[in-house]
């Protein structure tokens, strides 16, 4: 897989993972349904999915060659990017108008 394809894969995985907590009522995506699921559960799921996305990126980076050490700045920027990618799911869950016909 080329470097560009690996970067695209990680970015697509991040977009999907960042929005998953807002589109399901299951705890940790596989647990029992809760209606409505508390916002705290969604934040926990968001954190866990961000860590999984980081793991995927690290795995693909290891396939390329050397894993470069990252400072706190990288993780802060990654967290902000992940929160930005989660915005469409947040808007869909909490800010859209619910039309009860």
Secondary structure by P-SEA (a helix, b strand, c coil): ccaaaaaaaaaaaaaaaaacccccccccccccccccccaaaaaaaaaaaaaaaaaaaaaaaaaacbbbbbcaaaaaaaaaaaaaaaaaaaaaccccccccc
